[in-house]
């Protein structure tokens, strides 16, 4: 299928969704909820990463809640939640509770969890591996004061000049 013109730099989904077979969409919906089974492991992994950082001396590490949207910023609550007109009576899309659970809890908490975990993995990467590569600029939200290599003058001397002076892992670097 040809991508829509307005979606040139975006993921093409809305312009194709209704053209997909119902069975395909139903399976896709099921796949959205199967990861719930993995959330305890992702949460455990995130907290292990968090405590790893704390145990090596990290301070000011953001928490999961720092990545959650403010409750007051949600447009809808159970009273005013909009629903969709379903094609059949038992459609979950007709339930206010379905949309509240998805849009107020499942999605924001999941997105926040993965953003928090990715942020901490970037902090870990910046701490242990202050070596520039073509994706390192994407690690700026995990910037640190000094890397493991920067705290030892004899080791810092071994670094490439760009790595010694990268503001992502050296607060004394020139921007």
C-alpha positions, -999 to 999 in steps of 0.1 A, spaced: 0 0 0 12 35 -8 19 58 21 -2 89 24 15 122 14 8 139 47 27 111 65 61 115 48 81 118 80 58 99 103 48 63 110 21 55 85 -8 40 105 -39 61 104 -40 62 66 -39 23 64 -58 11 95 -93 8 80 -79 -10 50 -64 -38 72 -85 -70 77 -105 -71 109 -87 -102 120 -53 -84 115 -65 -55 136 -79 -79 163 -46 -97 166 -27 -64 167 -50 -53 196 -42 -85 214 -4 -79 209 -8 -45 226 -18 -61 258 5 -92 259 34 -71 271 16 -65 303 29 -100 312 65 -86 309 60 -54 328 71 -69 362 104 -79 346 108 -45 330 100 -28 363 125 -51 381 151 -43 354 145 -6 357 148 -6 395 180 -28 393 195 -2 370 184 26 393 199 9 424 231 1 404 235 38 397 228 47 433 253 21 446 281 35 424 275 70 438 249 86 415 228 115 429 199 133 413 189 103 392 153 109 380 126 86 392 98 68 373 74 95 385 95 122 369 84 107 335 47 105 343 23 132 331 5 151 358 -29 137 366 -44 171 362 -31 173 326 -54 144 315 -83 159 295 -108 132 304 -120 115 336 -146 88 341 -174 114 341 -165 131 308 -146 103 290 -156 100 253 -162 66 238 -165 53 202 -196 40 187 -189 3 184 -198 -20 155 -211 -46 180 -226 -44 215 -197 -59 234 -170 -36 219 -147 -24 246 -144 9 226 -179 18 240 -167 16 276 -155 47 295 -136 25 319 -117 9 290 -105 43 278 -96 55 313 -76 24 321 -58 26 288 -52 63 284 -48 73 320 -30 43 334 -16 17 309 -2 39 283 13 68 304 28 44 330 42 21 302 57 50 282 71 66 314 86 32 325 104 27 292 115 64 290 128 62 326 146 29 318 161 43 286 172 75 304 190 54 331 206 32 305 220 64 289 233 75 323 250 41 327 264 43 292 277 79 298 292 68 331 311 37 320 316 44 283 324 81 275 333 73 240 316 92 212 297 75 184 272 88 159 242 83 183 258 97 214 241 131 210 208 113 217 221 106 252 220 142 264 190 136 287 214 112 306 242 137 309 265 133 339 291 154 358 320 131 350 324 97 336 343 68 353 372 76 330 371 113 338 376 109 376 410 93 371 434 118 356 458 91 342 428 74 325 413 107 313 446 114 295 440 83 273 407 96 260 404 112 226 401 150 229 364 149 218 357 124 245 376 144 272 356 175 263 321 161 256 295 180 277 274 148 279 299 132 302 321 161 315 306 191 331 338 210 327 337 206 289 332 237 267 299 236 249 
